[in-house]
Amino acid sequence: MENEHQSFDPIEYVDAVYPDLPMMGAARARKFEQLIVDYDLKDTLELGFYKGKSSAYIGSILKSLGRGHHTAIDMHYAEPHEPNIEEVMTKLELTDYVTWYYEQQSYLWRLMRFLEKPEDNLFDFCYLDGGHVWDITGFGFMLVDRLLRPGGVIVFDDLDWTIEVGIPEARWPKYPDIDFRDRFMRTKQVKKVFELLAMSDQNYECEIWNDDWGIARKKENS
């Protein structure tokens, strides 16, 4: 069994079946693999999975190592996607390694449920790729911190993302205060969370990778 896991390339496996599925490519998946292997991570969490490509990479990495489980959370409107995460995980034979949840409000509610029974819901890795605004991402980080084991890693995606660039104009918020609206739309809100909350927290060691990933590792003695 050990040799089987060692000979299985998890990233190539996913790309062979779903070469064009958005929103992640092999280079970032290799960074996942490096973090999971280097820090011996097993119980992984993902906030925002879209069609499930990043979930597939993580689940496949865990399968190749023969350990762990991945939990992925997104909004209910991810379910009608073609393909959706269920189809992707089934086709890749990863359903034993990945559990997914569709939420009516936000991933924050599922985290609340996890915090009600933290002994059953501890993680040592989190890929934070949902919400993208200050309040949701910031509170999400604080909740994940309560569920993250010492030595665990949080990856903040889209440090440079803004509403102005990332969301079509028709969906821009209609705030009456023009100055606030412009600041809200142009602020790199995930980056603000990473800089003002994660980097300032003495329990975390932080770095920026590839310009738009913030990686925060919880200290072993925290």
C-alpha positions in Angstrom: 0.0 0.0 0.0 2.9 2.4 0.8 4.5 1.9 -2.6 1.1 2.5 -4.2 0.7 5.9 -2.6 4.3 6.9 -3.4 3.9 6.1 -7.1 0.6 8.0 -7.5 1.0 11.6 -8.6 -2.1 13.4 -7.2 -1.8 16.6 -9.3 -1.3 14.8 -12.6 -4.2 12.5 -11.8 -6.7 15.5 -11.3 -5.4 17.3 -14.4 -5.7 14.3 -16.6 -9.4 14.0 -15.8 -10.2 17.7 -15.5 -7.6 19.7 -17.4 -9.8 22.7 -18.0 -11.8 22.9 -14.8 -11.4 26.3 -13.1 -10.2 27.9 -10.7 -6.8 26.5 -9.9 -3.8 25.1 -11.7 -1.0 22.7 -11.0 1.5 25.2 -9.7 -0.7 26.2 -6.8 -1.6 22.6 -6.2 2.1 21.7 -5.9 2.3 24.4 -3.2 -0.6 22.6 -1.4 1.3 19.4 -1.7 4.5 20.9 -0.3 2.7 22.4 2.7 0.8 19.2 3.5 3.9 17.0 3.2 6.4 19.3 4.9 4.2 20.0 7.9 2.5 16.6 8.1 -1.0 18.0 7.7 -3.9 15.6 7.7 -7.3 17.3 8.5 -7.9 20.0 5.9 -10.5 22.6 5.5 -11.6 24.8 2.5 -13.8 27.8 2.6 -15.1 28.4 -0.9 -14.8 25.5 -3.4 -16.7 26.7 -6.6 -16.7 23.6 -8.8 -14.3 21.6 -6.7 -10.9 21.8 -8.5 -8.9 22.9 -5.5 -10.9 20.3 -3.4 -9.9 17.7 -5.9 -6.3 18.6 -5.6 -6.3 18.5 -1.8 -8.3 15.3 -1.7 -6.0 13.6 -4.2 -2.9 14.7 -2.3 -4.4 13.2 0.9 -5.3 10.0 -1.0 -1.7 9.7 -2.4 -0.4 9.9 1.2 -3.0 7.5 2.5 -4.1 9.7 5.3 -6.4 12.5 6.4 -9.7 14.0 5.3 -10.8 17.2 3.5 -13.8 19.3 4.4 -15.0 21.9 1.9 -17.7 24.6 2.4 -19.4 26.9 -0.1 -22.8 28.6 -0.7 -25.9 26.8 -2.0 -25.6 28.4 -5.4 -22.4 26.3 -6.1 -24.6 23.2 -6.3 -26.1 23.8 -9.8 -22.6 24.2 -11.3 -21.8 21.9 -14.2 -19.9 20.0 -13.0 -20.4 20.5 -9.3 -18.2 19.2 -6.5 -20.2 16.0 -6.1 -19.7 15.0 -9.7 -16.0 15.9 -9.6 -15.3 14.0 -6.4 -17.3 10.9 -7.6 -15.5 10.8 -11.0 -12.1 11.1 -9.3 -13.0 8.5 -6.7 -12.3 10.9 -3.9 -15.6 10.7 -1.9 -13.8 8.8 0.9 -11.4 11.7 1.3 -13.7 14.7 0.8 -16.8 15.9 2.6 -18.6 19.0 1.3 -21.3 21.3 2.6 -23.6 23.8 0.8 -24.6 26.7 3.1 -27.7 28.9 2.9 -26.0 31.9 4.5 -22.2 31.6 4.5 -19.4 29.3 5.6 -19.4 31.2 8.9 -22.5 29.3 10.0 -20.9 25.9 9.4 -17.9 27.1 11.4 -20.2 27.9 14.2 -21.5 24.4 14.1 -18.0 23.1 14.2 -17.2 25.3 17.2 -20.2 23.8 19.1 -18.3 20.5 19.0 -14.6 21.5 18.5 -13.4 18.1 19.7 -14.8 16.6 16.6 -13.8 19.4 14.2 -10.2 20.3 14.6 -8.0 21.1 11.5 -4.4 21.6 10.7 -4.9 23.3 7.3 -7.3 25.8 5.9 -7.6 27.2 2.4 -9.5 30.4 2.8 -11.0 31.3 -0.6 -14.5 32.5 0.1 -16.2 35.8 1.0 -13.3 38.1 0.0 -14.6 41.0 2.0 -13.2 42.3 5.3 -16.0 41.3 7.6 -16.6 37.7 6.3 -12.9 37.0 5.8 -11.8 38.6 9.0 -14.4 36.8 11.1 -13.7 33.6 9.2 -10.0 33.8 10.1 -10.9 34.3 13.8 -13.2 31.3 13.8 -10.7 29.1 11.9 -8.1 30.1 14.5 -10.2 28.5 17.2 -10.3 25.3 15.2 -6.7 25.2 14.0 -4.2 23.0 15.8 -0.8 24.4 16.8 1.5 24.0 13.8 -1.5 24.3 11.4 -1.5 26.4 8.2 -3.9 28.9 6.7 -3.6 29.9 3.1 -5.4 33.2 2.2 -6.1 33.3 -1.5 -6.6 36.5 -3.7 -4.7 39.0 -1.6 -4.9 41.5 -4.5 -8.6 40.9 -5.3 -11.0 43.8 -5.3 -14.7 44.1 -5.9 -14.1 46.7 -8.7 -12.0 44.2 -10.7 -13.6 40.9 -9.6 -17.3 41.6 -9.8 -19.3 42.8 -12.8 -20.5 46.4 -12.5 -24.2 45.3 -12.5 -23.5 43.6 -9.1 -21.6 46.4 -7.5 -23.1 47.4 -4.1 -25.3 50.5 -4.3 -24.1 52.4 -1.2 -25.4 56.0 -1.0 -22.1 57.3 0.3 -20.0 57.6 -2.8 -16.7 57.9 -1.0 -17.4 54.7 1.1 -18.6 52.8 -2.0 -15.3 53.6 -3.8 -13.2 52.6 -0.9 -15.2 49.4 -0.4 -14.9 48.5 -4.1 -11.2 49.3 -4.4 -9.8 48.0 -1.1 -7.9 44.7 -1.2 -9.9 43.3 1.6 -8.4 39.8 2.0 -5.0 41.5 2.1 -6.2 43.8 4.9 -7.2 40.7 6.9 -3.9 39.0 6.3 -1.9 42.2 7.2 -4.0 43.5 10.1 -5.1 40.3 11.7 -2.8 37.4 10.8 0.5 39.2 10.4 0.0 41.2 13.6 -0.9 38.0 15.6 2.1 36.9 17.6 0.9 33.3 17.3 1.4 33.2 13.6 4.4 33.2 11.3 3.4 34.7 7.9 4.8 35.0 4.4 3.5 36.0 1.0 3.8 33.4 -1.8 3.5 34.1 -5.5 2.3 37.7 -4.8 -1.3 36.8 -4.0 -1.2 34.0 -1.5 -0.8 34.8 2.2 0.4 31.8 4.2 0.1 31.9 8.0 1.4 29.1 10.1 0.3 28.8 13.7 3.2 28.4 16.0 3.6 25.1 17.7 3.5 26.6 21.2 0.5 28.7 20.7 
